[in-house]
Every structure is written in C-alpha cells, then in structure tokens.
Amino acid sequence: MKYLKIFEEFVPELSKGQWADSEWNRDEVPVQYRVTPENIEQVGPNPNETKKEVFVFGSNLQGIHSRGAARFAIDRGLADEGQIEGISKSGKAYGIPTQSDRRDLPLQDIAKNVDKFLAYAKENPDTKFLVTKLGTGVAGYSAQEIGTLFSEAENIPNVYLPKEFWNAIL
C-alpha cells in the first residue's frame, strides 16, 4: 500500500484502471515490448507465461523446408514436412508462403498470406505468435518491404514482430 500511495502522489492524473498491475491492461503488452527474440531456441509457454507460443516462419508453396527458419522449424519438430501455410499439426508453427519453385512470390501475394495469418492471430488471442524475419532471407525482400505488410499487427496484442518490422511500421 505504501507504494500505491507514492504512485498516486506522483501520477495523480492516472486512474486506478490505468495502473500497470490493473486487470485493465495486464494482458496487453505495449508494441515496443512485442519484439520477437533474435534467436528463438524453443517455443513455450515459458515459465513466466501461460500463453502458448507459435513460431511463424516463411514457407514455400511446395512444402519443402530446407533452409532458414523453415528448416529450423522442421528440425525442432515445430513444423510439418510438406506444410505450406497455416498452423502445423502440433500447433507450434504457422507457415506464411513467401516463395514458390525457388522464386519469390510477388509482394501482393505475400500480403494476402500475411492477412490470413493476422486474421488467425485475432481469432486466437490466448496464443503468442513469434514472427520471424520471414521473406527477408531466402526470399530476398527487405525488412521494410515485408514489415509494412504487418502494419495491422500494431492492433493485435498477441503478435510479436522482429524489431526491423516494427521499425518499418511505426
């Protein structure tokens, strides 16, 4: 209670519903903290959270995952061999197509795939989606080009993006 009194004295313009420990925003993480880690070693939930985590990677329309984050997802048992798009059988990975026959998909096609993913993320608010730098490695697009496709993620509190994607949006 001592700390609450001090808080009220220094920040009187905030109502109790706006305090960081209130029910009002306990589950909402500000955008600046919704950054996908550089190196994801495992997919949770981690000990400090109750939300299931999903690894979001760039896939190809052939379902062959031989390099990059897609290979990592296969090697870690997150994604399925042959997975083209959507959620894996294990529920631990989501594929967003960025290539077909070793060629980059046009940005407008990737945008449609990103929109499908964002709709799925909205429908699953109890899941934390860790988006990788999909489309910027093997597919060869810039973080600016791909990042802008995720602009709606700003309004979806369970979507975490690479810092470079946030830089393109904000």
N, C-alpha and C positions, 0 to 999 in steps of 0.2 A: 504494500500500500504506500510505503514511503516513496517508491519510485513513481507511482502514478501521480502522487501529489506534485512532485517535481515536474513531471511531464506536463501536467495541467497548467503549472505556473509559466513554463517556457513556451508552450504551444497552445494557448487558450483558444485559438480560432478553430482547432480541430474538434469535431465531436467525438464522442467515445466510439462511434461506429467506424471511424477512420483510423483508429489506432492499429498498429501493425499486428497486434495479437488478437484483434477482434474477429468474430465469425465473418464479418463483412468481407474481409479480403484475405483470410487465412490461406485459401487455396489459389489465389491469384498471384502469380509471380510477375513482377514488372519486366517489361521487354528487355531491359539492359541485363537482366539475370537469366533470361531464357536463351542461353547460348549453348550449343552442342559442344561437348568437350572435343579438343583436338584429336585425342586418341581414345577411342572407346574400346575398353578391354572386355567388358561384359555388359549384358543388358539385364536390368533389375527386375523387380523392385530392389532398391538398395536398402540397407538397414534403417536409414533415416526417413524413408518414404513408404507410402502404402500403394502408390500408383504403379501399375505395370508399365514397363518401358518397351518401346518398339523402335528398332533400328531401321531407319528409312534410307534406302540406297537407290542408285541409278541402275536400271536393268536394261536388257535389250529384248527385242521382240522375238528372238529365237530362244530365250530362256537359258542361254549359255553364259555362265558366270566364271570367267577365267582370270579376271584381273580386278584390281581396285577394291572398293568397298563391297562390291557384289561377291568377289572371291572370299573376302573376309567373312561375310555373312554366311556363305556356304561352309567354310572351314570351321566356324564356331557353332554350326548347327542352328543358326537363326533363320536362314532362308532355305528354300527347297530348290534342288536341281530342277531346271525347267520352269521355275517361277518367272512369269512375265511381268505381271503387275498385281497390285493389291497385297493383301495380308497373306503371310505364309501359313502353312498348316499348323505350325507351332504357335502362331500368334505373336512371334517375336521379331518379325521383319516385315517391312512393307516395300515393295518394289515400284519405282516410278520409271517407266520406259524413257530412255534418252537416246537410244540407238537402235538401228535395225541393219542387219547384214554388214556390221562394222562401219556403218555410216551414221553420222549424227542425224537424229530426227530434226525436222525444222522446229524452230522455237515455238511456233503456234501449236504444233502437236504436243510438245513438251508442256506447254501452258495448259492444254486440256487435261493432260495426265496429272499435273500439279493440282488443278482444280478438283479433280476426282479425289485426290489424296486429302485436300483440305476439307472437303465435304465429309469424308470418312472420319477425319480427326474431330470435326464438330460433333459427329454422331457418337463419338467415344470419349467423352470428357474425363473419364476416370483413367485414361491411358496417356502416358507421357511419350510423345513422338520425338525422337532424336534424329533430325535430318542431317545427313552427311553433305559434303560438298558435291553432291551429285551433279553430273553434267559438266563439271569443270576439270575432270581428269581425263579419262579415256575419251569422252565425248568432245572435249576441247572448247567448250564455251567459257566465257569469263564469269567470274563470280557476280559481276554487275548484271550481265545478261540473265543469268539464272535467278539471282537474288530477287530481281524485280518481279519475277513470276510468283513469288511467295508473299507479295505485299499484303494479302488478306490475312496472313498468319499473325499480323500485329493484333488482330481481334480474336484470335483463337488461343486462349491461355495455356493449352496443353501442347503446343507446338514449339519446339526448340530448334533454332537455326544456327548455322555457322556464323561467326562474327562477321565475316565478309558479306553474307547475305543480308544481315541486319544493316550493315553499312550502305548497301545498295537501296534499301527500303526507306530508312529513316533519314 
